[in-house]
């Protein structure tokens, strides 16, 4: 898999995670409005947010590596 493929995959995972976070916030709001316990949905939201940070860090590593490869190619 090329770095471009890895970057595309990372971008897709980030977008999917952001959508899941938005949906989880709706779940929490709905549970709160109905007077239900929100401990589990909030815990899930925190896990999704941690995953998003990991995906974003991974994307940055790919970009940094790609930038380094581009720089080396120009310097050759």
Secondary structure, DSSP 4 states (H G I P E B T S, - for coil): --HHHHHHHHHHHHHHHHHHHHHHHHHHHHHHHTT---HHHHHHHHHHHHHHHHHHHHHHHHHHHHHHHHHHHHH-
